[in-house]
Amino acid sequence: MIRKADPCVLVIFGASGDLTARKLIPALYEMYILGNLPEAFRVLGVSRRAKSDAQWRDELAASVREYATRWDAVRWQEFSKCIEYFPGDAAQGEMYRALADRMAAMDASAGTRGNRLFYLSVAPELYESIVQRIDEAALVTEGRRWCSIDASTRSWQRIIVEKPFGHDEESAASLNRALGRVFEEEDIYRIDHYLGKEVVQAMLVLRFANTMFEPVWNHRYIDHVQITASEKVGVGNRTGFYDQTGAIRDMIQSHLLQIFAFAAMEPPTSISAEEIRTEKIKVVRALRPTTDADVPSHGVLGQYAASAEEGAFVDLPGVAKGSTTETFAALKLHVDNWRWAGTPFYLRTGKRMAAKRTEVVVQFKRPAADLFHDIPHAAGGVRGNRLVIEIAPMQRTLLRFETKVPGMPLRMDSVEMQADLEKQFGVAAIEAYGPLLVDAMRGDQSLYKHRIEVESGWAAVMPFLDQRSVGLRRGMASNYAQGSWGPAAADDLMRRDGRAWHDD
C-alpha cells in the first residue's frame, strides 16, 4: 500500500524564480487536483522581493494557467489559500528567526506538525550557506516530539537540492559533506525531474514485469545502448550560466546517467526506495574509468554555429570570448560487470539539434545465423531487433522486428509495434516535479539520487571535463550546424564501431 503524504510546510528558497512559477507551483496544483497532497499542507515562498501573499498568488495564477496541464479557476482558489509569501534574504542569518516564527504559526493554524520540506531553488553557490543558516537557526530538530493531538507523531525536516549538484567531483563531495553535517542522508533529496517522467519509471515495469525482456537484457543479446537528450532550442537567456556549465554538466552527469542507471541496473529484491537505490548505486559505480588514452576515441564535444535564427554560441552575449564550453557532447562508456561486459553505452545530448528527443535505444544483436540472406529485404538485409523507449516529447515504447511481407514470392521487411501510454490509457502526462515532491512528503527516495550516485557520476565524466579533454575542445567552435544531429565526429564515433545513431 502506498503511504500517504505527511502534513508539512514546503519552504521554497528562491521562490521568485522561473522554476517555482513554471514548474513547482503548477506541479503542486496538479497534485492537488488529483488528490495527492495532504490536507494539512502549506507552501511558504522565500525571496528578497517585497510582495504580499495576494500579489504572489496572482502572479502564480497566470503561470499555472499557462504551464499546468489543466486549469480550473475554482480549484485554483481553493489551492491558493495554502500559498504564502515571506520576504527575506536567505543569505542573512537574522532572517531565519522570523522565518521560524512564521512556520510555527502555520503549524498552529494548519496542523502541519512541525514537518518541514526545504527546497533550494537558488543559485548553486548559495546551497552551502543556506544549509549552514538552517543549522544555526536550529530549524532541523529531527526526532523531536511535536505537541499535537496525536502525541506519538514525530516531526521531520527534509531538504530538496536542485541540480547542478556540484561543479565537479570535488565540489559535489564538499556539498555532500555540508548537507551531511545538518541532515541525515535519508532526509536529503537530490532531485532530478527526469525521474518523475512516466516512461522512466515505466522502465522498471517493462524490464522486471515481463519475462520476454529480462532474459535477453545483457551483453549476450544486446549490441549496444544509446541514450539521447536533444533539444531544438539554444541556450536562450542562460548564456552566462550555460558557459559555466556546458552540456556534460547540465545533462549527462545528471539526467542521462540517471536514465542509464534505470536501464542498466540489476533487478532489486523489492520495489522499495532502499533496494532500487542500492542497485542504481552499484551500476553507476561499475562504470569503467575512461583512461587518458581513451578520451579522444570515447568522446566528442561541439558548439553550434550561427544560423539565421541565432548566432553561434561562442559569439552570444554573455559567453566568454573563445569559450570552449560544449553545447553538444557524445560519450562512450562501459560497465564492468557480468551483465554488461563488452556492451557500450553511448550518451548524447545537445542544443540546437534537429529534433527535441529524449529516448533510450536498446539495439539487439543480429541473429547468429542469417538463414534469409537470399530473401529480398526492404532494408537490404536482416537487422537486429531494436527497442526504443521514448521519454519526451512522446511517451511511448517501440519494438522493431522482422516479418514476412504478405504475398508471393517470399519477401521480408521490418515492422514496428508501438505502445503509446497516453493513447492507451487516456491519461495526459503530468508535470514531472509533482510526483517527486509528493514522494519527498512521503519519505520515499526511490526516484532521488544517493550521494554515492552523484559522486560516482562525476567520476565517470571528469575525464571529458578536465585537462584530459583539451584535445576534444581544440577547434570545436562552431563545429556543427543548427538543426543538425551534431558534429560529424559524433557519427564517426559510432561508425568506427560499426554502428549508427538512431536519428530516424
N, C-alpha and C positions, 0 to 999 in steps of 0.2 A: 504494500500500500504506500502511495506517495505521501510523504509528510507535508503538511500544510505550512505555508509561510508564517513565520513568527511575527507578532506585532513589533513594530520598530519605527525609528526615525531615520530616514535616509538623509544624510548630510552631504550635500554636493558642494565641494570646494571648486571655485571657478564656474559658478552657476550662470554667469552671463555669457559664456562661450557658446560657440556653434554646436558643440557636442550635446549640451543639455537641451538646447532648443530643437535641434534636428533629430536627435536620436533618443536621449534618455527619457524626456517627458512624453513624447509620442509613444515610446515603448511601454512606459508605465500606464499610460492611458489605455492602450490596447489590453494590457494585463487586467486593468480594472474592468473593462467591458466584458472580458472573458471570465471574470470572477476569480482571478488567480491571486489578487492581493489580499493581505489580511485586513480585517475590518478596522483594527486599530493600526493605522498607518499614517505617517506624515512625511512630507518632503520639506526639507529646510535648505534653501539655496543660499550659499555664502559667496559674496562677491563685493568688490570695493565700491561699485557704483551705488549711489543712493537712489532707492526707489521703494515704494510701498508694496505690500502684498498684492493689492489690487492691480497696481501697474504691472507687476511681473506676471500675474495671471493673464492679463490682457495680451501681453507680448507672447506668452506661451500659447494662448488660444490660436493665434494666427499660425504659429508653427505646427501645431497639432493638426489644424485643418489642412495644411499643405503636405505634411510628411506622414501622418498616420494612415493606415490602410482603410480606416473607417472613421466617420465623423457623425456625432450625434450631439447637438447643442445642449440638450437636456442632461445627457450623461456627462458631458464636459463640466457643466455647472456643478453637478454632484461631486465629480472627481476633484475639481479645482479647489474645493473647500479644504482639502488636505495639504495644499501647497502654501508655504510661507517663505518669506524672504528675510535674510539677515545681512545688512550692510556691514562689511568689516574686511580688514586686510589680514589675510591668513598668515602673512609674514610677521605680524605683530603679536607678541605673546600676551599682551594685556587684553586683546580681543577675546581670548578663549574663556575668560571668566564669565563675560557676558553671554557668550555662546552656550556655556554650560547651564546658566540660569534659564536661557530660552528653551533648551531641550528639556530641562526639568519641568518647566511649565507645560510643555507638550505632553510629558508623561502623565502629569496630573490631570490634564483636560481630556486627553485621548486614550489613556491607558496603554501607552507603548512600553511600559515596564522597564525602562532603562536600557532597552536594546538599541544599539547604535550601529548603523552601517555607514561608514565614512567612504566617500567616493572622491578620489583625487582626479578631477578633470581640469588640471592645471599644467603649466609648463613643467617638463620633467625635472628641470633644475630645482624646482620647489618641493619635490617629493620628500626628501630627507628632512628639510627644515619644518615642514608641516607635521610630519610624524613626530619630530622632536617636541614641537609645541603641544601636540596632543598628549604626549607623555608628561611634559612639565605641568600641564593643567590637570593631570590625574583624571583624564577622561576615559582611560582604559581601566576598568575595575572588574575584569572577568572573574566570575565565581561569587561575587558579592550577592547576597540575597536582596531581592527587590521587595520592598514593603508594599504589598498589594493584597487584594482579597485572597489570592492564591499564594500563600506564604512559601510554598515549595518552589515557586518559579525563580529561576536564576537569570540574571541579566547577562547579555553578551555584547561584546564590541568587536566588530569586524571591519576590515578595510579592503576596498577595491582599488587596485592600482592600474591605471591605463598604460598602454604602450606609448612610446618605446620604453621598455624596461631595461634601462641602462643604455650606454652608447657602445660598449664593447664588453668583453668578458670580465675585465677587472671592475668596471663601474657597476655592472649587474650584480657581482658578488658583494660590492660595497653596499648597494641599496638593499640587498637581501639581509645583510648584517644589521643595517639600520632598522629595517622593519622587524627583524627578529628580536631586537632589544626591547621592543614595545609590545608586539603582538606575537602570539603563538602561531606556528606555521598553519595550524588548522583554521586560523582566523584571518589569514592573508589570502586574498582573492586576486590573482594576476589575470586580468580579463583579456580575452581575445574574442571579439564579437563574431569572428568567423565560426567559432564553435557553437554559436547559437543558431546557426543556419540549419534548417531541417535536414538537408541532404547529408551534411557532415555527420549528424547523429544517426541518420538512417544507415550510414555506412556500417555501423556496428551490427544493426539488424541484418543487413544484406550479407555480411560476412559470417555471422555466427548463428543465424537462424535458418540458414539454407545449406543443406548438405551438398548441394551441387557446386558451391564455390569454395568452401574452406579446404577440401582435399586437394585442390589444384592451386591454392593461394601460396605458392612457394617457387623457389628457383628451378624446380624440375619442369614446370609448365609455363611460367611467366618469363618472357624475354626481357622486359623492362617496364618501368612505370614512369609516366610523365605527370607532373603536377604543374599546372599553368594558372596564373592570375594575370590577365592582361586587361588594360584599360584604354579606352579611346581618348580619354581626356588627358590633358597635360598636367603640369603642377599648379596651374591657376595662380592664386594669390599666396601660395605657400612657398614661394621661391626660397626665402631665407631659411625656413625650417628644412625644406627638402634638400637644399645644398649642404646642410649639415648632417643629413640623414642618408639619402640615397635609397635605391631600390632594394638592396640586400637588407639593410636595417629596417626599412619601412614594411617590407612584405615577406621576404624569405625567412629571416630569423624569427619572425613572429608567426604570421598566418600560415605560410606554406609548410613550415616544419611541424606545426600542429596538425595540419591535414595529413602530412606524411606519417605522423605518429599513429593516427587512426587507421591509415591504410596498411601500415606495416607491423603493428603491434601483435603480440601473441594473444590468444583468447584469455580473457580474465576468468577467474574462478567464479565470479558473480558480477552482476551489473550493479556494482556499488562504486561509490566515488574512490574509495581506497584501492580497490582492485584494478579499476580502469587506469587510475593514475600510476599505479605500480608498473603496469605493462607499458604504458607510454614512456615512463622514465627509462625502462630497460632498453627499448628500441632506439630512443634518442641517444642514449649513452653508447649504443653499439655502432653508431656512425663512425666509419673509419676516418681517422685524421688524414687530411689531404697534405701530402708532403710538398716541400718546396719544388721538387722536380715535377710534380703532377699539376701544380697550379695552372701553368699555361695550357695544358690539354684538358683540364677539367672545368674551366670557367671562361665565360665570355661576358664582357661588360660593354655597355654602349650608352650614347647620348643621342637624343633625337635632333634631327636637322631642322632647318627653317622650312616653313610652308606658308601658303597664303593666309592660313588661319592663325598661326602663331610662329614667333621667331624661334630660332634654335635655342635649346636650353641654355647653352653656355653664354648666350647673348641677352638673356632675360634680365630685367631689373631685379636686383637683389641677389643675383648669382655672382660669385666672386670671379674676377677675370681669370681665364684659363682654368676654370674649375674642372676637376677630374671626378666629380660626383656622378655616379652612374644613374641613368633613368631606365636602364634595361640591365638585367642580369640573367644568365643561364648557368646553372651549376650542375655538375655530375657528382653524385655522392654514392657511396657503397655502404652497406650494412654488414658488419662482420658477425653474423650469427648463422645458425644452421638453416633457418628458413630462407634467408635471402642471399647466401653466399654466391657471388658472381652475378647477381642481378642488379643492374644500375638503376638508380632513381635520378631522373632529370627534373630539376626545379627551374621554372622560368617565370619571370614577371617583367612588366614594362609599361611605361606611359606612352601615349600617342601610338597605340598599336592598331592593328587592322580591325579588331573587334573587342568588345567587352566580354570577357570569358573567364570563369573560374571553374576548373574541372580537374578530375583525376582520370588518367587514361591508363588502363591496365592492358598491355599488349601481350597476348599469349604467344607461345612459340608455334611455329608451323608443325603440321603433323610429321612424325618421324619418317614416314614413307609417303611419297606423293603418288598415290595409286591412280590419280586422274590427270597425270601430266600430259596425256594425249587428247584430253577432252577440252573443247573450246571453253574459255572462261572470259567473261566480260572485262575482268581486270587484268587479264594476261596470265593468270595462274592462281593457284590456291593461296590465300592469305591467312595468316594466323587470326584466330578469334580475337575480338577486341571488346573490352568493357569500358564504357565511358560514363563516369559519374559526374553529371553537370551540377554545379553548386549555384552558379549565377551566370547570366540573368534568369535562365530557366532552371527549374528544379526537376530533373528527370534522370533516368538511367537508360543507357542504350547498349544493347548487346549485338555485336555483329557475328554472323556465322555463315557458312557456305550452304547452298542449296541447289537443287536441280531446277532449271528453268522448264516450266511445263511445255510439253510438245516433243516433237522429234526433229532432228536427232538429239542425242544427249548433249545438253549444254549446261554450264554452271554459272552462277553469279553469287555475289554476296548480298545478303539481306540484313536488315537491322530491326530488332524489336525495341520498342520504346515503352518505358513506364513513366508517364508524366504524373507527378504526385498531385499537382493542383487539379488537373483534369480528372484524375482517377477518383479523388476524394472530395472534390468540390470545395476545398478549403483554401482560401487565399493565404499567401505567405504573410507572416507577421515580422515585425522588426526584431532582428536577432538579439538585440540587447534585452528585450523583455524577459524571455525565459532565463537568461543568465542572471538578471537582477533578482528574479524570484528565487532562483537556486541559492543565491547568497543569503537571502532571508530565511531559506530552509536549512542552511548549513550544508549544502550539497556542493562539493568541489569537483564533481565528475568532469565538468567542462571548463575547469580552470587549471592554470599551469602551476606545477610544483617548482620550487626554486632550483632543483636539480635539472629539470627540463630546461629551464631558462638558461642556466649556466652551460649546460651541455650543448644547447643550441648555438650559443655564442661561440663555443669552442669549434663547432663544425664549420662556421662561416668565417672565422677570423682570418684564415689564410687568404681569403679573397678580399679582405678589407685592409690589412696592414701592409707593411713594406713588401711582403711577398707578392702583392697584387700590382706592383709598379708596372711590370711588363704588360699586364692586361689593360692598364689605363693609358699607356703611351699611344697617342694617336687615335684615341677613342672619340674625340669631339666630333659631333655631327656624323656619326658613322652609320646611322640608319634613318630612312625616310619616315616621316609621319604617315600613319596609315598603313605601314608595312608590318611584317611579323618580326622585326628586329634586324640586327646586323647579319650580314651574310655569314660571318664567322659562327653564328649560332647554328645555322644549317650545317656548316662544316663540322661542328662538334658532333652532331648526330650522324652525318654522312660517314665520318671516319669509322664509326661503329657499325655501319651498315644499317642505319635506322633513319627515321624522319619524324619531324614534329607532326602532331595532329593539328593541322591548320585547315581542315575541311570546313 
